[in-house]
Each structure stands twice: as C-alpha cells, then as structure tokens.
Amino acid sequence: MKIIIKVSPEIIIKSKPVRKRTIRLLTRNIKVFLSDYEEEVKVNDSWDRISIDLDDNIGEIKKKEIIEILSFVPWIYNFYEIEEKDFTDLDNLFLEIKNDFLEEISSKTFVVRVHRVWTHSFGSMEAERYLGGLFLKNAVNTKVRLQNPDVTINIDIKDDKYFTTQNKYSWIWGYPVWFQWKVLSLISWWFDSWVSTYLSMKRWCSVDFLFFNLGWTAHELWVKQVANYLSLKFSKNYNARFVTINFEEIVRELTTKINHKYRWIILKRLMIRCACQIWQKSYFALVKGDSLWQVSSQTLSNMSVIDKASSMLILRPLITYDKQEIIDISQKIGTYNFACNMPEYCGVISDKPATQSEEYTIVNEEKNIDEEVIIKAIYSRKIEKMQDLLNEDLWDLEKWLEVSYLPSNEEIIIDVRDIEKIEKDPLKIVWTTIINIPFYDINHKFVTLDQSKTYLLYCEKWVLSKLHALYLKEKWFDNIKILRFENNQIKCAK
C-alpha cells in the first residue's frame, strides 16, 4: 500500500529553491513523526508530493495509527491511500476498479482524471474519455460533469503499474516546523493560549513554552500536560523547552500594593518584561493568546499599554477570533478537555478591572512593585526539556486531600481568600476556629502555626485551597486538607 501526500498550495507557488528545501524539510519531519514505524514505512519525496510505502503486512491497526499521526503533521494539505496493481490495458483496469466506484457514482455526477507517466499507446485525456464512457454506460442514473463533480475518480498510470485513490484525508495545513524560527509562547490555563500556540506551530515556528507559575505544583502540572501533548502531537521533531518563572511573590506585591483595577494589566506587563529581559536574543517573537475585547486586558487601550513594556515583537494569532471559534479549534486539536478541567487561578488578581487604562497611570502604579522581587523571579527560573518535564508524583494527591465531612472543633479552617473577599462574604462556622491567611501569605505563614493541629484550607471554587494544599504537601506537611463548599453546603468531591 502507498500513501501520497500533497503539500500546501502556499508552498507550490514559491521559488524553486524554497520549494525544494521545504519539501525536503517536511520529508524529514514526517520521518521523525513516524520513527516508531521505521521498519514498516519508507518515505520518499519528489517535486510536488511525498509518497510513503507501507509494508504489505502492516496490519489495519498500525495503518490507522499512521494515518492519525499524519493528520497532525503541519504543512500537509491532504493525503490519499493509494492501491497499486499491475497495468495491462484500459479495459482490464476498468474491470478491476469498477466495483470500487460504480455504487459511489450512482445518481451522482462524476469525472475521471488520469495522470499517465512513461510511454503508452494512449494519452491521459484519451484514457479519461474511454474510462469515463465505460463508467457512464455501467452506472445507474449518473452524468459526467467536468467542473465540480460530486465524485472524482483519480487514476495514476506509471509504466506497468496503476494506482487508484481509496481514501482521502485532510487536516491542519500550515508549514513544516522550521528550527531557525523560534518563538516563545506565554501559556496559561485556558483555551486561548493553547490554540495560539498551535497556530504558531502550524505557521512554521519552533515554539518554546513560558509559564508564570502563580499557583505552585498542581497548576504547573496541569499546564505541563497540555504543553507535552501539543509538542508530541504537532511538533514532535522539535524538542521544546518548558520555562517556569515563579510569580508567587509578584502576585503578593500586586495584591498588597496595587489598586485592584490595574492588577491584571500590570501583571501582564511584568510577564512581558521578564520574558524580554531573559530571551530577547534567542527568539524572534513572543506569542500571546489575546483576542480583541474578550476580557478587560484585551481592549485596544490596554493591549497598547501592555505592549509598551516589550522590546520584542508580540504575535497574537487569535486577535480577531471570537470565543466559539477558539473553542472549536481546541476541540479539533484535542486541548478542549484539558482546558475545561484546568483551574482559572488568575481570576483572583483583579476585581472590576479597568478597560481603558492610561500608560502614565499604569507606569506610576507599577513603581510600587519591588524591583528586587522581579529580579529574584527572573533568576530563579526553571528550564526543562519537553521530553523530561513531567513529574507525576503529586498529580493524584488532590483527591485524598479533599474532605466532605463537617469539620470538628479540633480542626482549624484557614480561609485563603484575599482580604477584600473575606470582608465581603465572611465564612461562619460557630463550632470550629477560623483563621484568615490570604493565599499570597499561606506558604510563608503556615510554618509558624501549631503543627499538632489539622488545618482545612478553604476558598469558594477550591482552586486556591487545592493548589496551596498540594504545595504544602510537597513541603512535607501532612496536617492539611481541602474543605469543599458548594451553595453553602459541604459536599463530597466528585
């Protein structure tokens, strides 16, 4: 069996040197993606297409696996399963293929397209007319239509062999990953950053990941899982880097020193500043998942203020996409379920954020941030290769950390929400002690508490309590649990 790969039309129109180089690069990338099947497949390239020869005994399961892998290789326009047989003459060819197509073209319009190579007693157009006449005579209620037919019967005749198309597949198009064009994608928890990362991979970029960790181990593990998935699915030929910068202290600075209206904008500016200070010479651009007017920080006014913190080009592949279009792409590429189950940690940063900010105001507010904290975050960064980054040791801890029973008077509840939320909606349970330690202080202050007691961490959506409980567990504290509330009732975690 053979698979024929058609390359993107965007490459076909390019100059001969570029076309030749990119097809050679795509061939190499396909070999990398199919490296687990190197004994069963052979990849060959030519001027406008790439062919893959599959071992006759490969089996249906492995064939489906190979087809699925090819469906996620950037820069493939479409590809076909081709059946190869011995060619003697056109009459015998028709007898061998008629059962494959007569039912398909019944009550439809069709056309026969023949591509002939080497010396034969007929030309390609003669073969098309002759075979088309035979199909027209033998099919039921069908017509020939040369332009836009319902069915196109494609036949390649090469010397003493002929090839017919069995199945056609198309997927993501794009360009092959080009190792010289590196970009750094700022990733988070939601749909947008993953789709913008994928679109950058699709458009010829080698993508590294930059994650600003606001929530410690659990949050980082969630994000790493998606980064690993995207790299293996769409950029297997590039061993990406996953860079983590600890922003816990910066979140504390924002929450205690910055007007709540501007926290989100200043957080974005500080992320951009850190990225530029570290990697300006290593990358062509930063990639962000912004979509115009989707959230408060993505108005034209706010994006303009945020961008002025950057000395690098910022790419926004999703700038004109609406939310449903982004979700549709995430479903297509397989990141939808990841995003649905990932906590939105940054929702704690701003309350009623500004939508029309002035640069002068933002810069003055930003001066309240301790520069030493920013420098510390930059120098404490962690860099991992994608193939080594996942450590699952703490991944399942959250389930047994959660409690569904009413706390006893021997247990102490720690409300980890910020002070403003605690004052607005205080937690009241009369039979047990409640202490208020905002999330940005819990990792520092917990060590000062009486460690003979058991502590139940609480916040409305369980995100902060879960993330910080996992962090404390990582630091060998065993006297912590996660208290789950829903509609003012303690319920069992699903």
C-alpha positions in Angstrom: 0.0 0.0 0.0 1.1 3.5 -0.7 0.1 6.9 0.8 0.5 10.1 -1.4 0.9 13.4 0.4 0.0 16.6 -1.3 1.8 19.7 0.1 0.3 23.0 1.0 -0.6 25.2 -2.0 1.2 28.1 -0.3 4.5 26.2 -1.0 3.7 25.2 -4.6 3.8 28.9 -5.6 7.2 29.6 -4.0 10.5 29.8 -5.8 12.3 26.5 -6.8 15.0 26.7 -4.1 12.4 27.4 -1.3 10.1 24.8 -2.6 12.8 22.1 -2.8 14.1 23.0 0.7 10.8 23.0 2.4 9.6 19.7 0.9 12.9 18.1 2.0 12.3 19.5 5.5 8.7 18.2 5.6 10.0 14.8 4.5 12.4 14.8 7.4 9.7 15.9 9.8 7.4 13.0 8.6 10.2 10.5 9.2 10.5 11.9 12.8 6.7 11.6 13.4 6.8 8.0 12.1 10.0 7.0 13.8 8.2 4.3 15.8 7.3 2.6 12.5 10.6 2.9 10.6 10.6 -0.8 9.8 7.1 -0.7 8.2 7.3 2.6 6.2 9.6 4.2 3.7 9.2 7.9 3.0 10.2 9.4 -0.4 9.9 12.9 -1.8 9.5 14.5 -5.3 8.9 17.9 -6.8 5.3 18.4 -5.6 4.4 15.4 -3.4 5.7 12.9 -0.9 5.0 9.2 -1.0 5.0 6.7 1.8 5.3 3.0 1.1 3.7 0.8 3.7 4.7 -2.8 4.3 2.1 -5.2 2.8 1.8 -7.0 6.2 1.5 -3.9 8.3 -2.0 -4.6 9.5 -5.1 -2.5 9.9 -4.4 -1.2 13.4 -0.9 0.1 12.6 -2.2 1.6 9.3 -4.9 3.6 11.3 -2.2 4.8 13.7 0.0 6.0 10.9 -3.0 7.8 9.3 -3.8 9.5 12.6 -0.2 10.7 13.0 -0.1 12.1 9.5 -3.3 14.0 10.2 -1.4 16.1 12.8 1.7 16.9 10.8 1.8 20.6 9.9 2.1 21.6 6.2 0.2 18.5 4.8 -2.6 19.8 2.6 -4.2 16.3 2.2 -3.1 12.7 1.6 -4.5 9.7 -0.1 -4.4 5.9 0.4 -3.3 4.5 -2.9 -3.8 0.9 -4.1 -1.2 -0.3 -6.5 -1.8 -3.0 -9.1 -0.3 -4.3 -12.4 -1.4 -2.4 -15.5 -2.0 -4.2 -18.8 -4.7 -2.2 -20.7 -7.6 0.2 -20.0 -10.3 -2.5 -20.3 -8.7 -4.7 -17.7 -8.2 -1.7 -15.5 -11.9 -0.8 -15.6 -12.9 -4.4 -14.8 -10.6 -4.3 -11.7 -11.8 -0.9 -10.3 -15.5 -0.7 -11.4 -16.8 -2.4 -8.2 -15.0 0.3 -6.1 -16.7 3.2 -7.8 -20.0 2.2 -9.6 -22.1 2.3 -6.4 -20.4 5.6 -5.3 -21.2 7.5 -8.5 -24.8 6.1 -8.8 -27.2 9.0 -9.0 -24.3 11.5 -8.9 -22.1 13.4 -11.3 -18.6 12.3 -11.8 -15.4 12.8 -13.7 -12.3 10.6 -14.4 -8.9 12.1 -14.0 -5.9 10.2 -15.3 -2.2 11.0 -14.7 -0.1 9.0 -17.1 3.7 8.6 -16.9 6.1 6.9 -19.4 5.2 5.5 -22.8 1.8 4.1 -23.6 -0.4 3.9 -26.7 -2.8 6.5 -25.4 -2.7 9.9 -23.7 -4.1 11.0 -20.4 -7.1 12.7 -21.9 -7.9 9.7 -24.2 -7.8 7.4 -21.1 -10.2 9.8 -19.2 -12.7 9.8 -22.1 -12.5 6.0 -22.6 -12.8 5.1 -18.9 -15.5 7.8 -18.3 -17.6 6.3 -21.1 -17.4 2.8 -19.5 -18.5 4.1 -16.1 -21.3 6.1 -17.7 -22.5 3.0 -19.5 -22.4 0.8 -16.5 -23.6 3.1 -13.6 -27.2 3.9 -12.7 -28.6 7.4 -13.2 -25.2 9.2 -13.4 -23.8 12.0 -15.5 -20.3 13.3 -16.4 -19.5 16.8 -15.1 -16.0 18.2 -15.8 -16.2 21.0 -13.3 -17.1 20.5 -9.6 -18.5 16.9 -9.9 -19.8 15.0 -6.9 -17.2 12.3 -7.3 -13.7 12.4 -8.9 -12.1 9.1 -9.8 -8.3 9.6 -9.7 -6.1 7.1 -11.5 -2.3 7.3 -11.9 -0.7 5.0 -14.5 3.0 4.7 -14.3 4.6 2.3 -16.8 3.3 -1.2 -15.9 1.5 -0.1 -12.7 -1.6 1.8 -11.9 -2.8 3.5 -8.7 -6.3 4.3 -7.5 -7.3 6.5 -4.6 -9.1 4.6 -1.8 -9.5 7.3 0.9 -8.7 10.9 1.2 -7.7 12.8 4.4 -7.1 16.5 5.1 -6.3 18.3 8.3 -4.3 21.2 9.5 -2.3 22.5 6.5 0.3 25.0 7.7 4.1 24.8 7.2 6.7 22.4 8.4 8.4 23.4 11.7 11.5 25.4 10.8 14.1 25.1 13.5 15.6 28.5 12.9 12.3 30.4 13.6 11.9 30.2 17.3 9.2 31.9 19.3 8.3 31.9 23.0 4.6 31.3 23.8 3.2 32.7 27.0 0.9 29.9 28.2 -1.8 29.7 30.9 -4.7 27.6 31.9 -7.5 28.5 29.4 -8.3 27.7 25.7 -6.7 30.7 24.2 -3.0 30.3 24.9 -3.1 26.6 23.7 -4.8 27.5 20.4 -2.5 30.4 19.8 0.5 28.1 20.4 -0.9 25.5 18.0 -1.5 28.2 15.3 2.2 29.3 15.7 3.4 25.7 15.3 1.2 25.5 12.2 2.8 28.6 10.7 6.4 27.4 10.6 7.5 28.2 14.1 9.6 26.2 16.7 7.7 27.0 19.9 9.1 27.0 23.4 6.8 27.4 26.4 6.9 30.1 29.1 4.8 29.6 32.2 4.4 32.1 35.0 3.6 29.9 38.0 1.0 31.7 40.3 -0.2 28.5 41.9 2.6 26.1 42.6 2.8 22.4 41.8 -0.7 21.4 40.8 -1.2 24.3 38.4 2.2 23.7 36.8 1.5 20.1 36.3 -1.8 20.8 34.6 -0.1 23.2 32.2 2.8 20.9 31.5 0.4 18.1 30.5 -1.0 20.3 27.7 2.4 21.5 26.6 3.6 17.9 26.4 0.5 16.9 24.4 0.9 19.8 21.9 4.6 19.1 21.4 4.1 15.4 20.8 1.1 16.0 18.5 2.2 18.8 16.3 5.9 19.5 16.9 7.5 16.1 17.6 10.6 16.9 15.6 11.5 19.8 17.9 12.5 19.2 21.5 10.9 22.3 23.0 11.9 23.9 26.3 9.4 24.5 29.1 10.4 27.5 31.2 8.8 28.2 34.6 9.1 31.5 36.4 7.8 31.6 40.0 5.4 34.6 40.3 4.1 34.0 43.8 6.0 36.9 45.3 4.9 39.2 42.5 1.3 38.2 43.0 1.7 39.2 46.6 3.2 42.5 45.6 0.3 43.1 43.2 -2.4 42.2 45.8 -1.0 44.3 48.6 0.4 47.3 46.8 -1.5 47.9 43.5 -5.0 49.3 43.0 -7.3 46.3 42.2 -8.4 48.0 38.9 -4.8 47.8 37.5 -3.5 44.5 38.8 -4.3 42.4 35.8 -2.7 44.9 33.3 0.4 45.3 35.5 0.7 41.5 35.8 0.7 41.2 32.0 3.3 43.9 31.7 5.6 42.3 34.3 5.3 39.0 32.4 6.3 40.7 29.2 9.2 42.5 30.9 10.6 39.2 32.4 10.3 37.4 29.0 12.1 40.2 27.2 14.9 40.5 29.7 15.8 36.8 29.6 15.3 35.7 26.0 15.3 38.7 23.7 18.3 37.4 21.7 17.0 33.8 21.5 13.6 34.4 19.9 12.1 36.3 17.0 8.8 37.0 18.9 6.6 36.4 21.9 3.2 34.6 21.3 0.1 35.6 23.3 -3.4 34.3 23.2 -5.2 37.6 23.2 -8.5 38.1 21.4 -9.7 41.6 20.9 -12.3 42.7 23.6 -12.6 39.2 25.0 -11.6 40.3 28.5 -10.7 43.6 30.1 -7.0 43.4 29.5 -7.6 42.8 25.8 -9.1 46.1 24.8 -7.1 48.1 22.3 -6.2 50.6 25.0 -5.0 48.1 27.5 -3.1 46.0 24.9 -1.3 49.1 23.8 -0.2 49.9 27.4 0.9 46.2 27.9 2.9 46.1 24.6 4.9 49.2 25.6 6.6 47.0 28.3 8.0 44.9 25.5 11.2 45.3 23.4 10.2 42.3 21.3 7.6 41.6 18.6 4.4 40.2 20.0 2.3 37.9 17.9 -1.4 37.4 18.6 -2.7 34.7 16.3 -6.2 34.9 17.8 -6.7 38.7 17.7 -9.8 38.6 15.5 -11.2 35.2 16.7 -14.3 35.0 18.8 -14.6 32.6 21.7 -16.6 30.0 19.9 -14.1 29.9 17.0 -11.3 29.3 19.6 -13.2 26.6 21.4 -13.9 24.9 18.0 -10.2 24.8 17.2 -9.4 23.5 20.7 -11.9 20.6 20.2 -10.3 19.8 16.8 -6.7 19.7 18.1 -7.6 17.9 21.3 -6.9 20.6 24.0 -10.6 21.2 24.9 -10.8 18.7 27.7 -7.6 19.9 29.2 -8.8 23.5 29.4 -12.2 22.5 30.8 -10.6 20.8 33.8 -7.9 23.4 34.5 -8.4 25.9 37.3 -8.6 29.6 36.4 -6.1 30.8 39.1 -5.7 34.3 37.8 -9.3 35.2 38.5 -8.2 36.2 42.0 -6.0 39.0 40.8 -8.4 41.8 39.8 -11.9 43.0 40.9 -13.6 45.2 38.4 -10.5 45.7 36.3 -10.0 48.9 34.2 -10.8 48.6 30.5 -9.4 51.9 29.4 -6.1 52.5 31.1 -3.6 55.3 30.6 0.1 54.5 30.3 1.1 57.2 32.7 -1.2 55.8 35.4 -0.1 52.2 34.9 3.6 53.1 34.9 3.2 55.1 38.2 1.3 52.2 39.8 3.9 49.8 38.6 6.6 51.7 40.5 5.1 50.3 43.7 6.4 46.9 42.8 9.7 46.0 44.4 12.2 45.6 41.6 14.2 43.1 43.7 11.2 40.8 43.6 11.2 40.9 39.8 14.9 40.2 39.6 14.6 37.3 42.0 11.8 35.8 39.9 13.9 36.0 36.8 17.0 34.4 38.3 15.0 31.6 39.9 13.5 30.5 36.6 13.5 26.7 35.8 14.2 25.4 32.3 13.3 21.8 31.3 13.4 19.9 28.1 9.9 18.8 26.9 10.9 15.1 27.0 11.9 15.3 30.7 9.4 17.8 32.1 6.6 15.7 33.5 6.8 14.5 37.1 3.5 12.9 38.1 4.3 12.2 41.8 1.8 14.7 43.2 -0.8 14.5 40.5 -3.4 12.4 42.3 -2.9 13.9 45.8 -5.8 16.3 45.4 -8.4 13.6 45.6 -7.5 12.3 49.1 -6.7 15.8 50.4 -10.3 16.8 49.9 -12.8 16.3 52.8 -16.6 16.2 52.6 -17.4 15.9 56.4 -18.3 18.7 58.8 -15.1 19.9 60.5 -14.8 19.1 64.2 -13.9 21.6 66.8 -10.4 20.2 66.9 -9.8 21.2 63.3 -8.9 24.7 62.2 -10.2 26.2 59.0 -7.8 28.6 57.1 -9.7 30.9 54.7 -7.1 31.6 52.0 -9.2 34.2 50.0 -7.9 37.7 49.8 -8.9 40.2 52.5 -11.5 42.0 50.3 -13.5 38.8 49.6 -13.3 37.7 53.3 -14.7 41.0 54.5 -17.4 41.0 51.8 -18.5 37.4 52.5 -17.0 36.0 55.7 -17.1 32.3 56.4 -19.1 31.5 59.6 -19.0 28.1 61.3 -19.6 28.5 65.0 -18.2 25.2 66.3 -14.7 25.5 64.9 -11.9 28.0 64.7 -11.4 30.0 61.5 -8.3 32.0 60.8 -7.8 34.2 57.8 -4.5 33.9 55.9 -4.6 35.3 52.3 -3.3 32.9 49.6 -0.3 35.1 49.0 0.8 34.6 52.6 -0.1 31.0 53.3 3.1 29.4 52.1 5.1 31.7 54.4 2.9 31.8 57.5 1.8 28.1 57.6 5.2 27.1 59.1 4.5 29.4 62.1 1.2 27.6 63.1 0.8 24.9 65.7 1.7 21.8 63.6 -0.1 19.4 66.1 -3.4 20.7 64.7 -5.2 19.7 61.4 -5.9 22.6 59.0 -8.6 22.7 56.4 -7.9 25.2 53.6 -10.9 27.0 52.1 -11.8 29.2 49.1 -15.0 29.4 47.1 -14.0 27.5 44.0 -11.4 25.2 45.7 -8.7 26.3 43.3 -6.5 28.3 45.7 -7.0 25.8 48.5 -6.2 22.9 46.3 -3.1 24.4 44.8 -1.6 25.6 48.1 -2.5 22.3 49.8 -0.6 20.5 47.2 2.3 22.9 47.6 2.4 22.4 51.4 2.1 18.7 50.9 5.2 18.8 48.7 7.0 20.6 51.6 6.2 17.5 53.8 3.3 19.0 55.8 0.8 16.1 56.5 -1.7 18.0 58.6 -3.7 19.7 55.8 -6.9 19.0 54.0 -9.1 20.8 51.4 -12.5 22.0 52.6 -15.1 21.9 49.8 -18.2 24.1 49.9 -21.0 24.3 47.3 -24.1 26.5 47.8 -23.2 26.9 51.5 -23.2 23.1 52.0 -20.2 20.8 52.4 -20.4 18.1 49.7 -18.5 15.1 48.7 -16.0 15.8 45.9 -16.8 14.2 42.7 
